[in-house]
Amino acid sequence: MFTAVIPARFASQRLPGKPLREIAGKPMVQWVHERAVASGARRVWIATDDPRIEAACRAFGANVQTTSPDHASGTDRIAEVARVQEWAPSDIVVNVQGDEPVLPPALIRQVAQLLESSPAAGVATLATPIRASEELLDPNVVKVVIGGQGLALYFSRAPIPWHRDGADDRGPTRFDGALRHLGLYAYRVDALEKLARLKPTVLERTEKLEQLRALENGIGIAVGIASELPGPGVDTEEDLRAVEEILLRKSAALT
């Protein structure tokens, strides 16, 4: 059994008030909450420091934990919920990003089960194979390399692994072993609390990737291949419209 927590903050540079933006008649955070409930999580919580988000979430019946406005990341916000709720050190918590209203519930369940079956890891996450040079070379696509035990060796915005003999003047021609990291995490509560106490590390600051803090401090991260594609997240007005079209099509297919 696992718990899902959705960190939700009002501030967003590109899309202010993102959790409350309406998609097909519901605030986005409600769609995300429904995905988390459908995953089979034992508990689903929304963690926010904004009274507008809190009111909206309570209106559709969600469990809401008010958190400090000073948190630097969703990980810190979730760690506060774990402390307040006094969850056991071995409990598993999934961080469900609040801007993924079409995230398949199966992926939430998969990442929790992966951590449960990976005793050497304190964290688990998912990835998908990279199949195009543009994706491998894009610094906005986070790559991960895993070892023989299924644990992450490194995360980077750089094209890793780089096949020295598998590239020409136009770029890489081989992608075997190249994986795109998905921003979906499961934590054991003790690892979550440890991460929240640790300061940002050199590699984390260099790559601007928070997960490197875990690796630099000896916390194993299990990586699994996602059972299905995650669907688009929402960062812009264009993303909002695209996601709304997806949800309206799904709704029409059910009627």
Summary of the structure (lengths in Angstrom):
residues: 255
radius of gyration: 18.3
end to end distance: 32.5
largest distance: 57.7
contacts: 831
relative contact order: 0.17
helix: 36%
strand: 24%
